[in-house]
Amino acid sequence: MVVAQVELTDEEAERLEALAQEKQVSVSEIIRDAVQERLRHPAEPTMAEKRRRAMSIPSFPSDVTDLGRNHDRYLAEAFESWQSS
């Protein structure tokens, strides 16, 4: 295990202490759990995830001139074709 030093505000330290006492665990355990959770679910998607999401967005032909009026219909058609593929 690696020992790490972090700086907390007084309020953060007090809230961590209170939470640790409430859960009857150490502050270190609360911090390790928080780190593990962040590592499992990073706040910022990876570049690969951003690409995957971008590629899953339906696209429309550039010659569509009534997209503003018929957006919902076109979107429904795109989702239907996306789901069937």
C-alpha positions as CSV (number, residue, x, y, z in Angstrom):
1,M,0.0,0.0,0.0
2,V,1.2,3.5,-0.8
3,V,0.9,6.3,1.7
4,A,-0.4,9.6,0.1
5,Q,-0.7,13.0,1.6
6,V,-3.7,15.2,0.7
7,E,-4.7,18.7,1.7
8,L,-8.3,19.2,2.8
9,T,-10.2,22.2,3.9
10,D,-11.2,22.3,7.6
11,E,-14.8,21.7,6.5
12,E,-13.8,18.7,4.4
13,A,-11.8,17.2,7.3
14,E,-14.6,17.7,9.7
15,R,-17.2,16.2,7.4
16,L,-14.9,13.2,6.7
17,E,-14.4,12.7,10.4
18,A,-18.2,12.8,11.1
19,L,-18.9,10.4,8.2
20,A,-16.2,8.0,9.4
21,Q,-17.6,8.1,13.0
22,E,-21.1,7.5,11.7
23,K,-20.0,4.5,9.6
24,Q,-17.6,3.4,12.3
25,V,-14.7,3.2,9.9
26,S,-11.5,5.2,9.5
27,V,-11.2,8.3,7.4
28,S,-8.6,6.5,5.3
29,E,-11.2,3.9,4.4
30,I,-13.7,6.6,3.4
31,I,-11.1,8.1,1.2
32,R,-10.0,4.8,-0.4
33,D,-13.7,4.0,-1.1
34,A,-14.1,7.4,-2.8
35,V,-11.0,6.9,-4.9
36,Q,-12.1,3.4,-6.0
37,E,-15.5,4.8,-6.9
38,R,-14.0,7.5,-9.0
39,L,-11.7,5.0,-10.7
40,R,-14.7,2.8,-11.6
41,H,-16.7,5.7,-12.9
42,P,-14.5,8.5,-14.0
43,A,-16.2,11.9,-14.4
44,E,-14.8,12.5,-17.8
45,P,-15.4,9.9,-20.5
46,T,-12.3,8.5,-22.2
47,M,-11.6,9.5,-25.8
48,A,-12.6,6.0,-26.9
49,E,-16.0,6.4,-25.1
50,K,-16.5,9.9,-26.7
51,R,-15.8,8.4,-30.1
52,R,-18.2,5.5,-29.5
53,R,-21.0,7.9,-28.4
54,A,-20.4,10.2,-31.3
55,M,-20.6,7.3,-33.8
56,S,-23.9,6.2,-32.3
57,I,-25.6,9.5,-33.0
58,P,-28.0,9.2,-36.0
59,S,-27.2,11.4,-38.9
60,F,-29.5,13.0,-41.4
61,P,-29.0,13.6,-45.1
62,S,-27.7,17.1,-45.9
63,D,-30.5,17.7,-48.4
64,V,-33.1,17.7,-45.7
65,T,-34.7,21.2,-45.7
66,D,-37.6,20.7,-43.3
67,L,-35.7,19.3,-40.4
68,G,-37.0,22.0,-38.0
69,R,-40.6,21.1,-38.8
70,N,-40.3,17.3,-39.0
71,H,-37.5,16.8,-36.5
72,D,-39.4,14.3,-34.4
73,R,-40.5,12.2,-37.4
74,Y,-36.9,12.0,-38.7
75,L,-35.5,11.2,-35.3
76,A,-38.0,8.4,-34.8
77,E,-37.1,7.0,-38.3
78,A,-33.4,7.2,-37.5
79,F,-33.8,5.4,-34.2
80,E,-35.9,2.7,-35.8
81,S,-33.3,2.1,-38.5
82,W,-30.5,2.2,-35.8
83,Q,-32.2,-0.3,-33.6
84,S,-32.9,-2.7,-36.5
85,S,-29.3,-2.7,-37.6
